[in-house]
Amino acid sequence: MNWALAHRIASIAAIQAHRDLGIDRTQYVHVHRALGAADVIGMAQPMPRLFGVYVCPADNGPAVLLNASLNAITQRHTAAHELGHHRLGHRTAADEEIDPALRWGNGNWPEEEKTAEAFAAWFLMPLPAVRAALERICVGRPSRPEHAYRVARELGTSYAGTVRHLVNLRLLDAGRAGQWAKIPPASLRSALAGGASLPAQAQVHMITASSEGQTVYADAGDVLVLHLESAFFDVLSKGLEPWTCDGSTPLASAVVTDELPPGEKGLVEVAAPPYSHPLRLTVVREAPRFGVDETWPA
């Protein structure tokens, strides 16, 4: 089976899963919530050399075991990959901890791994959600790598995986995707933060006029940056603090802290002079899961 066929199979399976599990295909996909809706037991523990494990019904499943040492973005992808095994009727599988970006296109992938990997992309990045994000970000098709990075932040996916999937969705040509994939995400993060030096794992979330009423899914250490002239954060609830790269230079930026519990919401209000009312948005802490699914925030 080649990757094109794997994606055709996976795209249909993902649409069916969205329908069966009651998922809004225009928004951020809550994959851990989807596991629960699919009656799949979810667990997360540190696991050397493994991304995750799927246990099929024939082996006393269905259940998934995720590596709790992964960051939230990689763990979300792994959860979607394991859900793909379940929805596609696969056997029990243990997925090694090797960066998929390094293995992408490798013809040695087993067929079930190809379709589960493709399922993860289609499940987390449905076309309506990608189109809605692009409309907010660039009023249409992506023309710069920063656009792909911002789509990834809205959907809780990796930059490399998002670039690849934009090709699958026919929203980006393969040649340009190949060029963009070579750009280190760290350079994109720094550029979006005005050249600031950021912690290694920090993601950057752009706040613009189109952020009004939106929900930002971010983990501790992530930075919110205002891209509105003369705007400033008027209200930052507990767990959100003003942030500067050197501790002294004032920037229109804020950081998510550990004081915002996983799954909890933080309120943000932005004062922007051209607008008569403040822009309001919500930040939800999306942290890696640990333990059993009863303890995971929805």
Secondary structure, DSSP 8 states (H G I E B T S, - for coil): --HHHHHHHHHHHHHHHHHHTT--TTS---HHHHHHHTT-EEEEE--TTEEEEEE-GGGT--EEEEETTS-HHHHHHHHHHHHHHHHTT---EEEE---HHHHTT-TTS-HHHHHHHHHHHHHHS-HHHHHHHHHHHHSSS--SHHHHHHHHHHHT--HHHHHHHHHHTTSS-HHHHHHHHTS-HHHHHHHHTTT----TT--EEEE-GGGTT-EEEE-TT-EEEE-STT-EEEEE-TTEEE--SSSSS--SEEEE-TTS-TT-EEEEEEE-TTSSS-EEEEEEE-----EEGGGS--
